[in-house]
Amino acid sequence: MSKSSFTSQPSTVDVDHAWTLLDSLTDPEIPVVTLRELGILRDVRAGDSGLEVVITPTYSGCPAMGQIEDDVKALLQAHGLQGRVVTQLAPAWTTDWMTQAAKDKLRAYGIAPPHACTNNATGATSVVQFAARSVKPEVVNCPQCGSANTTETSHFGSTACKALYRCLACMEPFDYFKPY
């Protein structure tokens, strides 16, 4: 049976094939990290009219979501799979969903990866991006030289989910992926 001619729900093979294909799909704003590594790609499941690919935006109003949806649909279609993209807002995306591989790739790309939001011992969540300035911020190490001698120069970097920092050791500017 051709993957493009569904008479019923997609099979487990179709779902597994879609996962394999989507594993290579990168974020349009950070092309070295996949959607799955970022935790944006939440699920692939069989729906009544084809596959359903569930994605969660990194934040409300993320301008990349339209491109991500188009990329997912184009990839499925290019491989003969019918599907639609479902945007799931709850639970809200968190940087804690990023894999260690994503954080390593961000660092190698010149972006400081986010600190953890959830305390592993208590499960408590700390919202650091809106913390009062009187609270001592966490140290953000430079992804170029590793120095902890850095300073935030703008709370918003090349995208709203990143802050702009400067390393005072090597003097290089860099983005820090803010924890959410």
C-alpha positions in Angstrom: 0.0 0.0 0.0 1.3 3.4 -0.9 2.0 5.7 2.0 0.1 8.5 0.2 -3.2 6.5 -0.1 -4.6 6.0 3.4 -7.9 4.2 3.6 -7.7 4.2 7.4 -5.5 5.5 10.1 -1.8 5.6 9.5 0.1 2.5 10.7 2.8 2.3 13.4 5.3 2.0 10.5 4.1 5.4 9.2 4.5 6.9 12.6 8.0 5.5 13.1 9.0 6.6 9.6 7.7 10.1 10.3 9.7 10.2 13.6 12.8 9.2 11.7 12.3 11.8 9.0 11.5 14.6 11.6 14.7 13.7 13.6 16.7 15.6 10.9 14.5 18.7 10.8 16.3 21.7 12.2 15.1 24.9 13.8 14.9 27.7 11.2 16.6 30.2 13.6 19.2 27.9 14.9 20.0 25.5 12.1 22.5 23.3 14.1 19.8 22.0 16.4 16.8 19.8 15.5 13.3 20.4 16.6 13.3 17.2 18.6 16.5 18.2 20.4 15.0 21.5 21.3 11.9 19.8 22.6 9.6 21.6 20.2 8.6 18.4 18.5 6.4 16.7 21.1 4.6 13.8 19.4 3.8 12.0 16.1 0.6 10.0 16.2 -2.0 8.5 13.9 -5.0 10.7 13.3 -8.3 10.1 11.4 -7.0 11.7 8.2 -3.3 11.0 8.4 -0.4 11.7 10.8 -0.6 14.4 13.4 2.7 16.1 14.3 2.5 17.9 17.6 4.7 20.9 18.2 4.9 23.4 21.0 6.3 26.9 20.5 9.2 28.1 22.5 7.1 31.1 23.5 3.8 32.6 22.6 4.1 34.5 19.4 7.3 32.8 18.2 7.7 34.0 14.6 9.4 30.7 13.6 6.3 28.6 14.2 4.9 29.2 10.8 8.1 28.2 9.1 8.4 25.1 11.4 4.8 24.1 10.4 5.6 24.5 6.7 8.9 22.6 7.0 7.1 19.7 8.8 4.3 19.5 6.2 6.8 19.7 3.3 9.0 17.0 4.7 6.1 14.6 5.2 4.7 15.4 1.7 8.1 14.8 0.1 8.1 11.3 1.5 4.5 10.5 0.6 3.0 10.9 4.1 -0.2 12.7 4.8 -0.2 14.7 7.9 -1.1 17.9 9.7 0.6 19.9 12.4 -1.1 20.4 15.7 0.2 23.3 17.9 -0.1 22.4 21.5 0.3 25.2 24.0 -0.1 23.3 27.3 2.0 22.3 29.0 4.1 25.4 28.0 7.5 24.7 26.5 10.5 24.9 28.8 14.2 24.9 28.1 14.3 21.9 30.4 12.9 20.0 27.4 16.2 20.6 25.5 18.5 17.6 25.2 22.1 17.8 26.4 23.0 17.3 22.7 21.1 20.5 21.9 22.9 22.4 24.6 26.2 21.2 23.4 25.4 22.1 19.8 24.3 25.6 20.9 27.6 26.1 22.8 29.6 24.9 19.8 27.6 27.3 17.5 28.5 30.3 19.8 25.3 30.5 21.8 25.4 30.0 25.6 22.9 27.3 26.5 20.2 28.0 29.1 20.5 27.2 32.8 18.0 24.7 34.1 14.6 26.1 35.2 13.6 23.2 37.4 15.4 22.3 40.6 15.9 18.5 40.3 15.7 18.0 44.0 12.4 19.8 44.6 10.8 20.1 41.2 10.3 23.8 41.8 10.5 26.1 38.7 12.4 29.3 38.8 11.4 32.0 36.3 14.6 33.8 35.8 14.0 35.9 32.7 11.7 38.3 34.6 13.5 38.2 38.0 14.1 41.5 39.7 17.4 43.2 39.1 18.2 43.0 42.8 18.5 39.3 42.5 22.0 38.2 41.6 21.8 36.7 38.1 23.3 33.3 37.4 26.7 33.3 35.7 26.6 32.8 32.0 29.8 31.4 30.6 31.2 32.6 27.3 30.7 29.9 24.6 33.9 31.0 22.9 36.5 31.0 25.8 34.5 29.6 28.7 35.1 32.6 30.9 32.5 33.4 33.6 33.5 37.1 33.4 30.5 38.1 31.2 27.8 40.8 31.3 24.4 41.1 29.7 24.3 44.0 27.3 20.7 43.6 26.1 17.9 41.4 27.5 16.9 40.7 23.9 19.4 39.3 21.4 19.1 38.1 17.8 15.7 36.6 18.7 13.4 37.2 21.6 14.3 33.9 23.2 17.9 35.0 23.5 19.8 37.8 25.4 22.9 39.5 24.2 26.0 39.1 26.3 29.6 40.2 26.1 32.6 38.3 27.4 34.9 40.6 29.3 37.8 38.2 29.0 37.8 37.7 25.2 35.6 40.7 24.4 33.4 38.7 22.1 29.6 39.3 22.0 27.4 36.2 22.2 23.8 35.2 22.6 22.5 33.4 25.7 19.4 31.2 25.2 17.2 32.4 28.1 15.7 29.8 30.4 11.9 29.5 30.3 
